[in-house]
Amino acid sequence: MFKDLFTYDRRSIAWLRIFRLETGEGVAVVVEPDDNPGASSVNAAESLLRDLRRAFPGLQPLRVFVNFPHDPRGPGWTELSDSDDGIVFKRRPVGALMTLVGVSPVAGGEVDEATCAFFGGEQHPLLGLIPPPDLPRERLRDLCVIAVADLPWPHNPSGCKWSKRFERVEALYSSSGHPDPAVGAQWFLTLTDDELAACSYHRADWLRIAEVSVGVFRSLANDATLEDAVAAVEAELGESAEGRWCSSLFLDPIVCRPKGRSVTNGQHRACALRASGAPVCVVDVGDEYVGEPRPADPWRRAAGDIAAFWAKYAGS
């Protein structure tokens, strides 16, 4: 029986206990620490299985069971195994391992306190892989004014009234073998003014929202806080729907990486801004520098992105 921290996929850390059954079969019990600095044991399942087999060549076959603290699915284990189609994930009940190995695989309370230091001790050498915590950062420092036309196209407008149409457009691009921004661009071009107006996100005056958000952002002092930004928005727009949406651009901003051409938060608001004709807007671009905004026509940008995709695809 082996109990310690285990590293896999170069910089990921898991707590590990190994059992050898009377049949010679091995069972690996893996618990995901909350502060694992690398990929999770599910996202890096292939590397985890490979590295476990490399570390314990005498335990074959080796069955691998993973547990995540605070798993939204509730108590239980996920068994990882190989197949011709890739990694297979099978959910196992909480008592499955007790039945298999004959004892509790994890002593009481350990899973609920799953940190690397708890499992391995404060001086364990693998703790050197864990980066120091980030210093507190004022969210305003991640905001930037960019051209609305530079907002990435939607890639999954779930909850949108016209999401089924998006799926039909996406099917036209299936032969490309990968998702492309041109899908969102073409979907946007199919939406009429009446269809856009039918979406609840579009009913506010987004032209005014964008104007106020940019004006507030550019007028803030260097030491301003989010509270200062929201107070300035309320002074301009009060408790109106526009005021609430404008405040959201600071409190729960649109998060995008224009160079990576993806929106990770705020696809619906980005669509409403684009349809409003607003030239520029405030978004969270993190550390990605985008330069001075250059307003452009979103409909023309959409046509250009679609044409660029098919020109590249036809020549590939």
HELIX and SHEET records of a PDB file:
HELIX    1   1 ALA A   45  ALA A   55  1                                  11    
HELIX    2   2 ALA A   96  VAL A  101  1                                   6    
HELIX    3   3 VAL A  111  GLU A  113  5                                   3    
HELIX    4   4 CYS A  116  GLY A  120  1                                   5    
HELIX    5   5 PRO A  125  LEU A  129  5                                   5    
HELIX    6   6 ARG A  139  ASP A  142  5                                   4    
HELIX    7   7 VAL A  148  ASP A  150  5                                   3    
HELIX    8   8 SER A  163  ALA A  171  1                                   9    
HELIX    9   9 SER A  174  SER A  176  5                                   3    
HELIX   10  10 PRO A  181  THR A  190  1                                  10    
HELIX   11  11 ASP A  193  ALA A  197  1                                   5    
HELIX   12  12 SER A  200  HIS A  202  5                                   3    
HELIX   13  13 TRP A  206  SER A  219  1                                  14    
HELIX   14  14 LEU A  226  LEU A  237  1                                  12    
HELIX   15  15 ALA A  241  LEU A  251  1                                  11    
HELIX   16  16 GLN A  267  SER A  276  1                                  10    
HELIX   17  17 PRO A  298  GLY A  315  1                                  18    
SHEET    1   A 6 PHE A   2  TYR A   8  0                                        
SHEET    2   A 6 SER A  12  ARG A  20 -1                                        
SHEET    3   A 6 GLY A  26  VAL A  31 -1                                        
SHEET    4   A 6 LEU A  62  ASN A  67  1                                        
SHEET    5   A 6 TRP A  77  SER A  83 -1                                        
SHEET    6   A 6 GLY A  86  ARG A  92 -1                                        
SHEET    1   B 2 LEU A 143  ALA A 147  0                                        
SHEET    2   B 2 VAL A 280  ASP A 284 -1                                        
SHEET    1   C 2 VAL A 255  ARG A 257  0                                        
SHEET    2   C 2 SER A 262  ASN A 265 -1                                        
END                                                                             
